[in-house]
């Protein structure tokens, strides 16, 4: 069985095409693997962002509670300062303002 030049060219083209198909198949498998890793990384990133969002929400709630508690405490402190100021004002006429005034008075 002899090969004509046209058959030889077709045979070489078939071998080259088969080689290209095998290389393309390998690259597609690599791409599929990379795509799988990309999907997993994207999923992990989404989960991390959800956890961060939940943490920020908890922090906001804790901050609101802390601010409310601080407002209550500031109000109590202002009331106490006002009472102390009144008590000092009520006691001021009975005692001299400076100890040196007693000596000269």
C-alpha positions as CSV (number, residue, x, y, z in Angstrom):
1,X,0.0,0.0,0.0
2,X,1.5,3.2,-1.1
3,X,0.6,6.7,0.0
4,X,0.1,9.5,-2.5
5,X,1.5,12.9,-1.6
6,X,-2.1,14.2,-0.9
7,X,-2.7,11.3,1.5
8,X,0.6,12.0,3.3
9,X,-0.4,15.7,3.7
10,X,-3.8,14.7,5.0
11,X,-2.2,12.2,7.4
12,X,0.2,14.8,8.7
13,X,-2.7,17.2,9.1
14,X,-4.7,14.6,11.0
15,X,-1.7,14.0,13.4
16,X,-1.2,17.7,13.9
17,X,-5.0,18.2,14.5
18,X,-5.1,15.3,16.9
19,X,-2.1,16.8,18.8
20,X,-3.8,20.2,18.9
21,X,-7.1,18.6,20.2
22,X,-5.1,16.8,23.0
23,X,-3.4,20.0,24.0
24,X,-6.7,21.9,23.9
25,X,-8.3,19.2,26.1
26,X,-5.6,19.6,28.7
27,X,-5.9,23.3,28.7
28,X,-9.7,23.1,29.1
29,X,-9.2,20.7,32.1
30,X,-6.7,23.3,33.6
31,X,-9.2,26.0,33.0
32,X,-12.0,24.0,34.6
33,X,-9.8,23.4,37.7
34,X,-8.9,27.1,37.8
35,X,-12.6,28.0,37.5
36,X,-13.4,25.6,40.4
37,X,-10.8,27.2,42.6
38,X,-12.1,30.6,41.6
39,X,-15.6,29.7,42.5
40,X,-14.4,28.3,45.9
41,X,-12.5,31.5,46.6
42,X,-15.5,33.6,45.6
43,X,-17.7,31.6,47.9
44,X,-15.2,32.0,50.8
45,X,-15.0,35.7,50.1
46,X,-18.7,36.0,50.2
47,X,-18.9,34.1,53.5
48,X,-16.2,36.3,55.0
49,X,-18.0,39.5,53.9
50,X,-21.2,38.1,55.5
51,X,-19.4,37.5,58.7
52,X,-17.9,41.0,58.6
53,X,-21.4,42.5,58.0
54,X,-22.7,40.6,61.0
55,X,-19.8,41.8,63.1
56,X,-20.4,45.4,62.1
57,X,-24.1,45.0,62.9
58,X,-23.3,43.7,66.3
59,X,-20.8,46.5,66.9
60,X,-23.4,49.0,65.9
61,X,-25.9,47.5,68.3
62,X,-23.3,47.4,71.1
63,X,-22.4,51.0,70.3
64,X,-26.0,52.2,70.5
65,X,-26.4,50.5,73.9
66,X,-23.2,52.0,75.1
67,X,-24.2,55.5,74.0
68,X,-27.5,55.1,75.6
69,X,-25.9,54.0,78.9
70,X,-23.4,56.9,78.6
71,X,-26.2,59.4,78.2
72,X,-27.9,58.1,81.3
73,X,-24.6,58.3,83.3
74,X,-23.9,61.8,81.9
75,X,-27.4,62.9,83.0
76,X,-26.8,61.4,86.5
77,X,-23.4,63.1,86.7
78,X,-24.9,66.5,85.6
79,X,-27.6,66.1,88.3
80,X,-25.0,65.3,90.9
81,X,-22.8,68.3,89.8
82,X,-25.9,70.6,90.0
83,X,-26.7,69.3,93.5
84,X,-23.0,69.8,94.6
85,X,-23.1,73.4,93.2
86,X,-26.3,74.2,95.1
87,X,-24.9,72.7,98.3
88,X,-21.7,74.7,97.8
89,X,-23.7,77.8,97.1
90,X,-25.9,77.3,100.2
91,X,-22.8,76.7,102.3
92,X,-20.8,79.6,100.9
93,X,-22.3,82.5,103.0
94,X,-21.6,80.6,106.2
95,X,-17.9,80.0,105.5
96,X,-15.4,82.5,104.2
97,X,-14.2,82.0,100.6
98,X,-10.4,82.3,101.5
99,X,-8.7,81.3,104.7
100,X,-6.9,84.6,104.8
101,X,-10.1,86.5,105.1
102,X,-10.6,85.0,108.6
103,X,-7.3,86.4,109.8
104,X,-8.0,90.0,108.4
105,X,-11.7,90.0,109.2
